[in-house]
């Protein structure tokens, strides 16, 4: 197994055998195929042969080899997809966080549902979310839908203390 310091990766010109060894140790299957393509290219196969052998698009092989030749092994790393921009601005998200926290601290128990949050967003921000997307939004705001109710409306500290003092028969 080949282990190489990451800062060293971009500086070294690898042989086909070294890249092949790196591909065998690679856990990510997409990166593994990129490493195999570069390894085959460095062995002397042209890009068309690499394409046929790995059953991938010629444009992909061209891109992988070009990135390797320009950036080294760092060029073969997967780029993190940014994804779609949020429908809510940072200020709106902060307002939503404050609303959720205020609702969860209410004396009546603060029970919030995804539907209630969806309606709040529609009413205050004029933004439509799919009901399933509300829970993803809550996750990005570090909320969990199972913890939206902070206390039971009929909770009594005195009743809890009295219950704790009842002997159960298992007491020492």
ROKOL-683871 format. One record per residue: x, y, z of N, C-alpha, C, O in turn; residue in one letter. Coordinates in nm, 4 decimals. Example, Ala and Ser with C-alpha at 12.3 -4.5 7.8 and 13.67 -1.06 7.14 Angstrom:
BEGIN
[site [1.3190,-0.5690,0.7800],[1.2300,-0.4500,0.7800],[1.3200,-0.3300,0.7800],[1.4236,-0.3319,0.8465],'a'] [site [1.2850,-0.2250,0.7080],[1.3670,-0.1060,0.7140],[1.2900,0.0030,0.7870],[1.3409,0.1138,0.8039],'s'] 
***
This chain:
BEGIN
[site [0.0849,-0.1179,0.0000],[0.0000,0.0000,0.0000],[0.0886,0.1231,0.0000],[0.1863,0.1296,0.0745],'x'] [site [0.0551,0.2201,-0.0828],[0.1335,0.3412,-0.0952],[0.0739,0.4480,-0.0060],[-0.0450,0.4781,-0.0167],'x'] [site [0.1534,0.5053,0.0811],[0.1085,0.6179,0.1622],[0.2010,0.7346,0.1330],[0.3231,0.7239,0.1434],'x'] [site [0.1400,0.8456,0.0963],[0.2178,0.9617,0.0565],[0.1578,1.0845,0.1219],[0.0358,1.0989,0.1281],'x'] [site [0.2428,1.1723,0.1703],[0.2003,1.2973,0.2299],[0.1268,1.3810,0.1247],[0.1741,1.3932,0.0118],'x'] [site [0.0104,1.4391,0.1611],[-0.0710,1.5152,0.0654],[0.0012,1.6344,0.0060],[-0.0197,1.6654,-0.1112],'x'] [site [0.0857,1.7027,0.0826],[0.1561,1.8181,0.0278],[0.2577,1.7747,-0.0769],[0.2976,1.8542,-0.1620],'x'] [site [0.2989,1.6505,-0.0710],[0.3951,1.5964,-0.1661],[0.3280,1.5525,-0.2956],[0.3928,1.5415,-0.3996],'x'] [site [0.1959,1.5273,-0.2880],[0.1238,1.4731,-0.4028],[0.1306,1.5622,-0.5263],[0.1527,1.5131,-0.6369],'x'] [site [0.1121,1.6913,-0.5086],[0.1044,1.7802,-0.6236],[0.2417,1.8074,-0.6850],[0.2499,1.8521,-0.7994],'x'] [site [0.3484,1.7815,-0.6116],[0.4819,1.8182,-0.6580],[0.5519,1.7077,-0.7357],[0.6408,1.7366,-0.8158],'x'] [site [0.5150,1.5849,-0.7148],[0.5889,1.4717,-0.7698],[0.5316,1.4263,-0.9031],[0.4100,1.4256,-0.9221],'x'] [site [0.6188,1.3887,-0.9946],[0.5759,1.3228,-1.1180],[0.5740,1.1732,-1.0900],[0.6768,1.1143,-1.0565],'x'] [site [0.4595,1.1135,-1.1034],[0.4433,0.9726,-1.0700],[0.4631,0.8851,-1.1916],[0.4438,0.9273,-1.3056],'x'] [site [0.5021,0.7624,-1.1641],[0.5065,0.6625,-1.2698],[0.3684,0.5987,-1.2789],[0.2856,0.6137,-1.1890],'x'] [site [0.3456,0.5289,-1.3866],[0.2174,0.4609,-1.4056],[0.1937,0.3590,-1.2942],[0.0808,0.3423,-1.2483],'x'] [site [0.2992,0.2913,-1.2510],[0.2853,0.1902,-1.1459],[0.2465,0.2526,-1.0121],[0.1664,0.1960,-0.9377],'x'] [site [0.3036,0.3697,-0.9816],[0.2704,0.4363,-0.8560],[0.1240,0.4825,-0.8553],[0.0547,0.4709,-0.7543],'x'] [site [0.0795,0.5335,-0.9671],[-0.0601,0.5773,-0.9747],[-0.1542,0.4569,-0.9698],[-0.2620,0.4645,-0.9109],'x'] [site [-0.1140,0.3476,-1.0308],[-0.1936,0.2253,-1.0238],[-0.2045,0.1774,-0.8788],[-0.3111,0.1342,-0.8350],'x'] [site [-0.0941,0.1852,-0.8054],[-0.0956,0.1468,-0.6639],[-0.1866,0.2405,-0.5833],[-0.2587,0.1959,-0.4940],'x'] [site [-0.1827,0.3694,-0.6152],[-0.2711,0.4640,-0.5473],[-0.4180,0.4331,-0.5774],[-0.5039,0.4459,-0.4902],'x'] [site [-0.4456,0.3925,-0.7009],[-0.5847,0.3618,-0.7375],[-0.6355,0.2393,-0.6624],[-0.7531,0.2320,-0.6267],'x'] [site [-0.5475,0.1442,-0.6388],[-0.5897,0.0240,-0.5637],[-0.6221,0.0563,-0.4187],[-0.7065,-0.0086,-0.3569],'x'] [site [-0.5538,0.1580,-0.3644],[-0.5768,0.1958,-0.2249],[-0.6915,0.2958,-0.2105],[-0.7372,0.3214,-0.0991],'x'] [site [-0.7383,0.3523,-0.3212],[-0.8418,0.4551,-0.3177],[-0.9787,0.3953,-0.2848],[-1.0189,0.2939,-0.3419],'x'] [site [-1.0491,0.4596,-0.1923],[-1.1819,0.4121,-0.1514],[-1.2922,0.4661,-0.2427],[-1.3920,0.3979,-0.2662],'x'] [site [-1.2748,0.5868,-0.2935],[-1.3764,0.6501,-0.3782],[-1.3705,0.5902,-0.5186],[-1.2692,0.6057,-0.5869],'x'] [site [-1.4763,0.5222,-0.5635],[-1.4712,0.4559,-0.6947],[-1.4556,0.5527,-0.8115],[-1.3954,0.5172,-0.9128],'x'] [site [-1.5079,0.6731,-0.7995],[-1.4943,0.7700,-0.9083],[-1.3508,0.8189,-0.9207],[-1.2989,0.8352,-1.0311],'x'] [site [-1.2875,0.8420,-0.8068],[-1.1476,0.8838,-0.8124],[-1.0613,0.7670,-0.8606],[-0.9630,0.7872,-0.9317],'x'] [site [-1.0983,0.6461,-0.8219],[-1.0230,0.5280,-0.8648],[-1.0206,0.5179,-1.0170],[-0.9162,0.4864,-1.0742],'x'] [site [-1.1316,0.5434,-1.0832],[-1.1372,0.5339,-1.2287],[-1.0545,0.6452,-1.2917],[-0.9932,0.6252,-1.3966],'x'] [site [-1.0522,0.7628,-1.2283],[-0.9682,0.8720,-1.2791],[-0.8206,0.8361,-1.2681],[-0.7421,0.8625,-1.3592],'x'] [site [-0.7838,0.7757,-1.1557],[-0.6445,0.7324,-1.1378],[-0.6073,0.6238,-1.2385],[-0.4971,0.6253,-1.2935],'x'] [site [-0.6978,0.5307,-1.2627],[-0.6715,0.4249,-1.3612],[-0.6522,0.4832,-1.5009],[-0.5646,0.4396,-1.5755],'x'] [site [-0.7339,0.5811,-1.5354],[-0.7222,0.6435,-1.6674],[-0.5859,0.7107,-1.6832],[-0.5222,0.6974,-1.7877],'x'] [site [-0.5415,0.7817,-1.5821],[-0.4106,0.8481,-1.5888],[-0.2988,0.7449,-1.5919],[-0.2002,0.7615,-1.6637],'x'] [site [-0.3141,0.6386,-1.5140],[-0.2134,0.5322,-1.5134],[-0.1985,0.4704,-1.6531],[-0.0871,0.4518,-1.7020],'x'] [site [-0.3101,0.4396,-1.7154],[-0.3057,0.3825,-1.8508],[-0.2444,0.4809,-1.9506],[-0.1692,0.4414,-2.0397],'x'] [site [-0.2768,0.6075,-1.9349],[-0.2205,0.7094,-2.0240],[-0.0683,0.7163,-2.0073],[0.0053,0.7265,-2.1054],'x'] [site [-0.0223,0.7106,-1.8824],[0.1217,0.7172,-1.8573],[0.1945,0.5904,-1.9022],[0.3148,0.5939,-1.9279],'x'] [site [0.1227,0.4791,-1.9117],[0.1824,0.3553,-1.9632],[0.2061,0.3630,-2.1136],[0.2757,0.2789,-2.1705],'x'] [site [0.1479,0.4641,-2.1776],[0.1699,0.4795,-2.3205],[0.0469,0.4569,-2.4056],[0.0539,0.4676,-2.5281],'x'] [site [-0.0658,0.4258,-2.3434],[-0.1899,0.4088,-2.4191],[-0.2412,0.5468,-2.4587],[-0.2326,0.6419,-2.3809],'x'] [site [-0.2949,0.5571,-2.5810],[-0.3522,0.6864,-2.6183],[-0.4905,0.6990,-2.5541],[-0.5445,0.6031,-2.4990],'x'] [site [-0.5451,0.8181,-2.5628],[-0.6704,0.8466,-2.4912],[-0.7876,0.7648,-2.5457],[-0.8787,0.7304,-2.4705],'x'] [site [-0.7865,0.7342,-2.6722],[-0.8923,0.6514,-2.7303],[-0.8870,0.5101,-2.6733],[-0.9908,0.4519,-2.6419],'x'] [site [-0.7665,0.4545,-2.6596],[-0.7530,0.3202,-2.6012],[-0.7976,0.3194,-2.4550],[-0.8624,0.2250,-2.4098],'x'] [site [-0.7626,0.4248,-2.3817],[-0.8041,0.4347,-2.2410],[-0.9563,0.4406,-2.2333],[-1.0170,0.3771,-2.1471],'x'] [site [-1.0168,0.5161,-2.3226],[-1.1626,0.5286,-2.3272],[-1.2291,0.3934,-2.3494],[-1.3247,0.3582,-2.2802],'x'] [site [-1.1784,0.3184,-2.4457],[-1.2365,0.1874,-2.4763],[-1.2149,0.0887,-2.3624],[-1.3039,0.0105,-2.3290],'x'] [site [-1.0986,0.0930,-2.3045],[-1.0656,-0.0033,-2.1996],[-1.1481,0.0198,-2.0723],[-1.1923,-0.0755,-2.0083],'x'] [site [-1.1682,0.1467,-2.0366],[-1.2415,0.1778,-1.9142],[-1.3906,0.2013,-1.9371],[-1.4677,0.2150,-1.8420],'x'] [site [-1.4305,0.2059,-2.0654],[-1.5709,0.2273,-2.1006],[-1.6245,0.3571,-2.0413],[-1.7287,0.3599,-1.9758],'x'] [site [-1.5497,0.4646,-2.0666],[-1.5908,0.5982,-2.0244],[-1.5843,0.6909,-2.1455],[-1.5305,0.6532,-2.2496],'x'] [site [-1.6375,0.8090,-2.1330],[-1.6394,0.9045,-2.2435],[-1.4998,0.9601,-2.2702],[-1.4199,0.9789,-2.1784],'x'] [site [-1.4731,0.9854,-2.3953],[-1.3435,1.0407,-2.4347],[-1.3215,1.1773,-2.3709],[-1.2100,1.2086,-2.3290],'x'] [site [-1.4251,1.2580,-2.3631],[-1.4128,1.3900,-2.3015],[-1.3702,1.3794,-2.1548],[-1.2940,1.4625,-2.1055],'x'] [site [-1.4195,1.2775,-2.0867],[-1.3814,1.2578,-1.9466],[-1.2334,1.2250,-1.9354],[-1.1625,1.2822,-1.8525],'x'] [site [-1.1871,1.1331,-2.0188],[-1.0453,1.0962,-2.0162],[-0.9591,1.2179,-2.0485],[-0.8571,1.2415,-1.9838],'x'] [site [-1.0005,1.2947,-2.1488],[-0.9262,1.4159,-2.1838],[-0.9170,1.5111,-2.0648],[-0.8105,1.5655,-2.0356],'x'] [site [-1.0282,1.5302,-1.9975],[-1.0317,1.6216,-1.8827],[-0.9436,1.5702,-1.7691],[-0.8693,1.6475,-1.7085],'x'] [site [-0.9513,1.4398,-1.7397],[-0.8730,1.3834,-1.6298],[-0.7233,1.3931,-1.6569],[-0.6460,1.4314,-1.5692],'x'] [site [-0.6837,1.3589,-1.7770],[-0.5411,1.3643,-1.8112],[-0.4929,1.5092,-1.8080],[-0.3845,1.5370,-1.7568],'x'] [site [-0.5714,1.6007,-1.8614],[-0.5323,1.7420,-1.8609],[-0.5193,1.7948,-1.7187],[-0.4245,1.8669,-1.6875],'x'] [site [-0.6140,1.7594,-1.6327],[-0.6073,1.8048,-1.4933],[-0.4865,1.7456,-1.4232],[-0.4212,1.8136,-1.3440],'x'] [site [-0.4561,1.6196,-1.4511],[-0.3386,1.5585,-1.3895],[-0.2117,1.6277,-1.4368],[-0.1237,1.6584,-1.3564],'x'] [site [-0.2021,1.6524,-1.5671],[-0.0813,1.7155,-1.6207],[-0.0655,1.8594,-1.5713],[0.0467,1.9085,-1.5584],'x'] [site [-0.1758,1.9263,-1.5441],[-0.1703,2.0655,-1.4979],[-0.1533,2.0762,-1.3469],[-0.0702,2.1535,-1.2993],'x'] [site [-0.2315,1.9991,-1.2711],[-0.2359,2.0154,-1.1259],[-0.1793,1.8974,-1.0473],[-0.1732,1.9037,-0.9245],'x'] [site [-0.1387,1.7924,-1.1129],[-0.0921,1.6742,-1.0415],[-0.2097,1.5948,-0.9883],[-0.3205,1.6046,-1.0410],'x'] [site [-0.1866,1.5166,-0.8851],[-0.2926,1.4322,-0.8287],[-0.4053,1.5141,-0.7656],[-0.5188,1.4671,-0.7580],'x'] [site [-0.3756,1.6342,-0.7208],[-0.4800,1.7201,-0.6642],[-0.5874,1.7510,-0.7683],[-0.7036,1.7708,-0.7328],'x'] [site [-0.5504,1.7553,-0.8949],[-0.6459,1.7821,-1.0016],[-0.7464,1.6702,-1.0208],[-0.8508,1.6911,-1.0827],'x'] [site [-0.7170,1.5510,-0.9687],[-0.8086,1.4375,-0.9826],[-0.9070,1.4263,-0.8665],[-0.9970,1.3423,-0.8695],'x'] [site [-0.8907,1.5101,-0.7646],[-0.9833,1.5084,-0.6520],[-1.1209,1.5566,-0.6970],[-1.1321,1.6398,-0.7870],'x'] [site [-1.2237,1.5043,-0.6344],[-1.3610,1.5450,-0.6673],[-1.3851,1.6847,-0.6128],[-1.3416,1.7188,-0.5029],'x'] [site [-1.4535,1.7626,-0.6902],[-1.4910,1.8970,-0.6473],[-1.6242,1.8878,-0.5745],[-1.7168,1.8205,-0.6199],'x'] [site [-1.6323,1.9547,-0.4637],[-1.7568,1.9537,-0.3871],[-1.8590,2.0396,-0.4598],[-1.8332,2.1562,-0.4897],'x'] [site [-1.9750,1.9816,-0.4881],[-2.0809,2.0564,-0.5533],[-2.1423,2.1542,-0.4547],[-2.1730,2.1188,-0.3409],'x'] [site [-2.1596,2.2763,-0.4994],[-2.2140,2.3809,-0.4136],[-2.3620,2.3593,-0.3890],[-2.4113,2.3826,-0.2786],'x'] [site [-2.4320,2.3154,-0.4902],[-2.5754,2.2957,-0.4766],[-2.6509,2.4251,-0.5015],[-2.5915,2.5300,-0.5263],'x'] [site [-2.7795,2.4156,-0.4945],[-2.8666,2.5305,-0.5200],[-2.8548,2.6297,-0.4048],[-2.8401,2.5908,-0.2890],'x'] [site [-2.8615,2.7581,-0.4382],[-2.8637,2.8613,-0.3353],[-2.9934,2.8503,-0.2568],[-3.0963,2.8080,-0.3095],'x'] [site [-2.9871,2.8886,-0.1319],[-3.1037,2.8829,-0.0456],[-3.2078,2.9844,-0.0910],[-3.1739,3.0910,-0.1424],'x'] [site [-3.3337,2.9504,-0.0715],[-3.4411,3.0428,-0.1039],[-3.4477,3.1573,-0.0024],[-3.5001,3.2646,-0.0322],'x'] [site [-3.3942,3.1333,0.1171],[-3.3979,3.2335,0.2227],[-3.2624,3.3027,0.2342],[-3.1578,3.2395,0.2188],'x'] [site [-3.2653,3.4315,0.2611],[-3.1414,3.5054,0.2841],[-3.0907,3.4746,0.4250],[-3.1615,3.4137,0.5053],'x'] [site [-2.9708,3.5162,0.4535],[-2.9134,3.4948,0.5868],[-2.9975,3.5642,0.6928],[-3.0195,3.5095,0.8009],'x'] [site [-3.0441,3.6832,0.6624],[-3.1280,3.7580,0.7571],[-3.2597,3.6846,0.7823],[-3.3062,3.6774,0.8960],'x'] [site [-3.3193,3.6305,0.6766],[-3.4446,3.5556,0.6916],[-3.4225,3.4279,0.7720],[-3.5064,3.3904,0.8539],'x'] [site [-3.3105,3.3617,0.7489],[-3.2795,3.2411,0.8264],[-3.2653,3.2744,0.9739],[-3.3132,3.2004,1.0598],'x'] [site [-3.1990,3.3862,1.0031],[-3.1825,3.4278,1.1431],[-3.3181,3.4576,1.2057],[-3.3417,3.4224,1.3213],'x'] [site [-3.4067,3.5215,1.1315],[-3.5416,3.5506,1.1811],[-3.6177,3.4208,1.2070],[-3.6909,3.4104,1.3055],'x'] [site [-3.6009,3.3216,1.1189],[-3.6655,3.1914,1.1374],[-3.6111,3.1208,1.2614],[-3.6871,3.0607,1.3373],'x'] [site [-3.4805,3.1282,1.2817],[-3.4197,3.0678,1.4015],[-3.4781,3.1302,1.5273],[-3.5141,3.0592,1.6213],'x'] [site [-3.4875,3.2626,1.5293],[-3.5424,3.3327,1.6460],[-3.6885,3.2931,1.6697],[-3.7310,3.2765,1.7841],'x'] [site [-3.7647,3.2780,1.5612],[-3.9045,3.2369,1.5737],[-3.9144,3.0963,1.6338],[-3.9936,3.0728,1.7251],'x'] [site [-3.8357,3.0053,1.5833],[-3.8405,2.8662,1.6327],[-3.7994,2.8601,1.7790],[-3.8631,2.7915,1.8589],'x'] [site [-3.6934,2.9314,1.8141],[-3.6493,2.9310,1.9539],[-3.7537,2.9929,2.0452],[-3.7779,2.9421,2.1547],'x'] [site [-3.8163,3.1025,2.0016],[-3.9194,3.1667,2.0830],[-4.0396,3.0739,2.1004],[-4.0961,3.0653,2.2095],'x'] [site [-4.0785,3.0052,1.9942],[-4.1924,2.9137,2.0024],[-4.1625,2.7951,2.0931],[-4.2517,2.7477,2.1636],'x'] [site [-4.0402,2.7469,2.0928],[-4.0072,2.6302,2.1749],[-3.9971,2.6642,2.3230],[-3.9995,2.5744,2.4071],'x'] [site [-3.9859,2.7917,2.3558],[-3.9761,2.8327,2.4960],[-4.1104,2.8783,2.5542],[-4.1176,2.9156,2.6713],'x'] [site [-4.2150,2.8755,2.4740],[-4.3464,2.9180,2.5239],[-4.3913,2.8300,2.6391],[-4.3548,2.7127,2.6466],'x'] [site [-4.4693,2.8859,2.7274],[-4.5192,2.8125,2.8432],[-4.6133,2.7002,2.8036],[-4.6273,2.6027,2.8774],'x'] [site [-4.6783,2.7119,2.6881],[-4.7730,2.6093,2.6461],[-4.7041,2.4884,2.5829],[-4.7720,2.3990,2.5324],'x'] [site [-4.5735,2.4839,2.5846],[-4.5029,2.3664,2.5358],[-4.4270,2.3893,2.4083],[-4.3304,2.3181,2.3808],'x'] [site [-4.4671,2.4857,2.3301],[-4.3910,2.5207,2.2116],[-4.3886,2.4153,2.1029],[-4.2875,2.4005,2.0342],'x'] [site [-4.4971,2.3419,2.0854],[-4.4993,2.2371,1.9838],[-4.5068,2.2987,1.8454],[-4.6009,2.3714,1.8136],'x'] [site [-4.4067,2.2691,1.7630],[-4.4013,2.3168,1.6245],[-4.4033,2.1978,1.5310],[-4.3397,2.0956,1.5571],'x'] [site [-4.4756,2.2115,1.4239],[-4.4752,2.1084,1.3206],[-4.4082,2.1657,1.1961],[-4.3916,2.2869,1.1829],'x'] [site [-4.3706,2.0771,1.1062],[-4.3138,2.1213,0.9797],[-4.4121,2.2067,0.9030],[-4.3730,2.3018,0.8353],'x'] [site [-4.5400,2.1735,0.9131],[-4.6435,2.2505,0.8443],[-4.6536,2.3916,0.9009],[-4.6728,2.4872,0.8257],'x'] [site [-4.6408,2.4057,1.0321],[-4.6464,2.5383,1.0939],[-4.5267,2.6231,1.0497],[-4.5414,2.7425,1.0236],'x'] [site [-4.4114,2.5633,1.0416],[-4.2924,2.6353,0.9969],[-4.3060,2.6715,0.8495],[-4.2676,2.7809,0.8083],'x'] [site [-4.3602,2.5806,0.7708],[-4.3841,2.6067,0.6286],[-4.4776,2.7267,0.6108],[-4.4517,2.8139,0.5279],'x'] [site [-4.5847,2.7309,0.6877],[-4.6794,2.8426,0.6793],[-4.6151,2.9739,0.7255],[-4.6413,3.0796,0.6680],'x'] [site [-4.5319,2.9672,0.8280],[-4.4616,3.0871,0.8747],[-4.3715,3.1419,0.7638],[-4.3697,3.2626,0.7397],'x'] [site [-4.2976,3.0549,0.6969],[-4.2076,3.0970,0.5885],[-4.2880,3.1568,0.4730],[-4.2490,3.2587,0.4159],'x'] [site [-4.3992,3.0939,0.4393],[-4.4821,3.1462,0.3307],[-4.5405,3.2830,0.3656],[-4.5435,3.3729,0.2815],'x'] [site [-4.5863,3.2983,0.4886],[-4.6499,3.4217,0.5316],[-4.5501,3.5373,0.5437],[-4.5768,3.6482,0.4974],'x'] [site [-4.4348,3.5103,0.6064],[-4.3402,3.6178,0.6353],[-4.2382,3.6437,0.5244],[-4.1917,3.7567,0.5093],'x'] [site [-4.2028,3.5417,0.4470],[-4.0974,3.5584,0.3476],[-4.1473,3.5393,0.2045],[-4.0731,3.5611,0.1088],'x'] [site [-4.2741,3.4983,0.1906],[-4.3326,3.4745,0.0582],[-4.2486,3.3761,-0.0245],[-4.2237,3.3975,-0.1431],'x'] [site [-4.2060,3.2679,0.0416],[-4.1243,3.1646,-0.0220],[-4.1953,3.0316,-0.0044],[-4.2407,2.9991,0.1053],'x'] [site [-4.2049,2.9546,-0.1120],[-4.2691,2.8232,-0.1060],[-4.1643,2.7142,-0.0970],[-4.0730,2.7074,-0.1794],'x'] [site [-4.1776,2.6291,0.0032],[-4.0936,2.5113,0.0193],[-4.1822,2.3875,0.0085],[-4.3002,2.3910,0.0434],'x'] [site [-4.1244,2.2798,-0.0396],[-4.1936,2.1511,-0.0334],[-4.1905,2.1067,0.1126],[-4.0925,2.1331,0.1823],'x'] [site [-4.2949,2.0403,0.1602],[-4.2955,1.9982,0.3016],[-4.1724,1.9176,0.3427],[-4.1238,1.9335,0.4547],'x'] [site [-4.1208,1.8313,0.2546],[-4.0006,1.7553,0.2896],[-3.8783,1.8444,0.3014],[-3.7869,1.8139,0.3780],'x'] [site [-3.8752,1.9547,0.2264],[-3.7598,2.0437,0.2284],[-3.7502,2.1222,0.3585],[-3.6425,2.1700,0.3941],'x'] [site [-3.8609,2.1359,0.4293],[-3.8584,2.2079,0.5569],[-3.7646,2.1374,0.6547],[-3.6894,2.2030,0.7268],'x'] [site [-3.7686,2.0056,0.6572],[-3.6844,1.9311,0.7513],[-3.5369,1.9401,0.7117],[-3.4495,1.9401,0.7985],'x'] [site [-3.5089,1.9479,0.5825],[-3.3710,1.9694,0.5379],[-3.3247,2.1085,0.5771],[-3.2106,2.1267,0.6196],'x'] [site [-3.4130,2.2067,0.5630],[-3.3800,2.3436,0.6044],[-3.3525,2.3484,0.7542],[-3.2557,2.4106,0.7979],'x'] [site [-3.4371,2.2831,0.8324],[-3.4156,2.2794,0.9768],[-3.2816,2.2148,1.0118],[-3.2136,2.2568,1.1055],'x'] [site [-3.2452,2.1134,0.9360],[-3.1163,2.0477,0.9586],[-3.0013,2.1444,0.9328],[-2.9051,2.1474,1.0096],'x'] [site [-3.0097,2.2232,0.8261],[-2.9033,2.3200,0.7978],[-2.8978,2.4297,0.9039],[-2.7931,2.4912,0.9241],'x'] [site [-3.0099,2.4544,0.9718],[-3.0138,2.5542,1.0791],[-2.9817,2.4922,1.2148],[-2.9949,2.5583,1.3177],'x'] [site [-2.9395,2.3659,1.2157],[-2.9018,2.2908,1.3368],[-3.0200,2.2666,1.4301],[-3.0055,2.2681,1.5523],'x'] [site [-3.1363,2.2445,1.3712],[-3.2538,2.2039,1.4468],[-3.2891,2.0617,1.4080],[-3.2580,2.0158,1.2981],'x'] [site [-3.3545,1.9930,1.5001],[-3.4048,1.8597,1.4723],[-3.5544,1.8617,1.4982],[-3.5994,1.9121,1.6011],'x'] [site [-3.6315,1.8071,1.4054],[-3.7766,1.8126,1.4207],[-3.8243,1.7335,1.5409],[-3.9343,1.7587,1.5900],'x'] [site [-3.7463,1.6393,1.5901],[-3.7906,1.5606,1.7053],[-3.7696,1.6353,1.8365],[-3.8198,1.5923,1.9403],'x'] [site [-3.6958,1.7472,1.8337],[-3.6719,1.8227,1.9560],[-3.7441,1.9567,1.9563],[-3.7064,2.0469,2.0312],'x'] [site [-3.8469,1.9710,1.8741],[-3.9138,2.0999,1.8660],[-4.0013,2.1287,1.9877],[-4.0381,2.2439,2.0111],'x'] [site [-4.0349,2.0261,2.0653],[-4.1177,2.0471,2.1832],[-4.0272,2.0362,2.3054],[-3.9827,1.9270,2.3408],'x'] [site [-4.0000,2.1500,2.3698],[-3.9019,2.1521,2.4769],[-3.9570,2.1013,2.6098],[-3.8829,2.0418,2.6881],'x'] [site [-4.0871,2.1240,2.6370],[-4.1463,2.0746,2.7617],[-4.2953,2.0498,2.7406],[-4.3601,2.1133,2.6574],'x'] [site [-4.3457,1.9583,2.8165],[-4.4870,1.9268,2.8089],[-4.5662,2.0404,2.8726],[-4.5240,2.0946,2.9748],'x'] [site [-4.6816,2.0780,2.8136],[-4.7588,2.1898,2.8696],[-4.8059,2.1675,3.0127],[-4.8236,2.2639,3.0872],'x'] [site [-4.8265,2.0422,3.0524],[-4.8756,2.0124,3.1865],[-4.7634,1.9690,3.2809],[-4.7895,1.9123,3.3870],'x'] [site [-4.6409,1.9953,3.2427],[-4.5258,1.9544,3.3226],[-4.5248,2.0298,3.4553],[-4.5491,2.1504,3.4602],'x'] [site [-4.4966,1.9567,3.5622],[-4.4927,2.0174,3.6949],[-4.3658,1.9703,3.7665],[-4.3440,1.8503,3.7828],'x'] [site [-4.2835,2.0645,3.8086],[-4.1598,2.0300,3.8785],[-4.1907,1.9647,4.0134],[-4.1202,1.8727,4.0550],'x'] [site [-4.2973,2.0122,4.0831],[-4.3327,1.9563,4.2143],[-4.3762,1.8096,4.1999],[-4.3379,1.7251,4.2809],'x'] [site [-4.4559,1.7799,4.0968],[-4.5023,1.6428,4.0754],[-4.3845,1.5513,4.0426],[-4.3825,1.4354,4.0840],'x'] [site [-4.2879,1.6020,3.9696],[-4.1710,1.5212,3.9367],[-4.0890,1.4900,4.0623],[-4.0432,1.3772,4.0805],'x'] [site [-4.0708,1.5903,4.1485],[-3.9943,1.5681,4.2711],[-4.0675,1.4706,4.3631],[-4.0040,1.3854,4.4252],'x'] [site [-4.1991,1.4818,4.3728],[-4.2777,1.3904,4.4570],[-4.2672,1.2488,4.4028],[-4.2577,1.1539,4.4807],'x'] [site [-4.2688,1.2324,4.2710],[-4.2585,1.1004,4.2107],[-4.1222,1.0381,4.2387],[-4.1127,0.9174,4.2612],'x'] [site [-4.0169,1.1192,4.2376],[-3.8823,1.0688,4.2621],[-3.8667,1.0161,4.4049],[-3.7822,0.9304,4.4308],'x'] [site [-3.9489,1.0677,4.4981],[-3.9374,1.0284,4.6373],[-4.0176,0.9029,4.6711],[-4.0074,0.8517,4.7826],'x'] [site [-4.0962,0.8534,4.5781],[-4.1778,0.7334,4.6016],[-4.0855,0.6130,4.6024],[-4.0093,0.5935,4.5077],'x'] [site [-4.0906,0.5300,4.7092],[-4.0041,0.4110,4.7121],[-4.0512,0.3077,4.6091],[-4.1707,0.2819,4.5949],'x'] [site [-3.9551,0.2499,4.5382],[-3.9888,0.1541,4.4329],[-3.9666,0.0097,4.4762],[-4.0069,-0.0824,4.4052],'x'] [site [-3.9056,-0.0110,4.5873],[-3.8755,-0.1456,4.6311],[-3.7364,-0.1903,4.5873],[-3.6845,-0.2900,4.6375],'x'] [site [-3.6771,-0.1186,4.4960],[-3.5415,-0.1488,4.4507],[-3.4391,-0.0564,4.5143],[-3.3203,-0.0613,4.4823],'x'] [site [-3.4873,0.0281,4.6055],[-3.3969,0.1247,4.6694],[-3.3028,0.0520,4.7653],[-3.3410,-0.0487,4.8248],'x'] [site [-3.1815,0.1016,4.7805],[-3.0871,0.0360,4.8737],[-3.1215,0.0577,5.0188],[-3.0511,0.0086,5.1070],'x'] 
***
